[in-house]
Amino acid sequence: MNKLLFGGIIINVTGVLVQYYVTCKRELWFFANQINMNYNNDDIDIGKFIHEKSYSRENKEIKFDNMVFDYVKNKNDLTIFEVKKSSSLTIGARYQLYFYLYNMRNCGKDIKGVLVYPKERKREEIRLTDEIIQEIDEIIEDIKRVVNLKTPPKAIKKPYCKGCSFFELCMV
Ligand code: SF4
């Protein structure tokens, strides 16, 4: 179900595709069609540094199926952590984590997700609901449609377009 047919090849729907879907369907299309812009983005370097330095003692990326968890606590219940640079744009990170919880929902344990913002010393707990499960089902189906479009969806101006590598291409 989490697989899609793309250019005659079956690929996995991943957390990154879900993240792009909720932030910008046009960027999702570029990413899935392997169209990249060369650029230096300090935000990405800072994010990578925080990612590497935060929780360095216990943090190990855990690869499971088509997912990469930043950090997991597996005790009586299962907690999946996602470390982010800033809480200013959380929708993509939140849905990526929902997608992980969605995939793990039948693991036999109570599950929850935690978004962690080390720089701000903040964390936000999220849980899966029936409504979110239905929404993720719909998102997965629509990702299949969007990535197989012949041309990218129209550019729609968003508050974060200026920080996007496709900004000059989109001219929004
Ligand atoms: S510049 Fe804006 S519209 Fe264009 S890909 Fe980036 S986020 Fe999407």
Residues whose N, C-alpha, C, O or C-beta is under 5 A from the ligand:
A	BS01	SF4	C24 R26 E27 A155 I156 C161 C164 F166 F167 C170
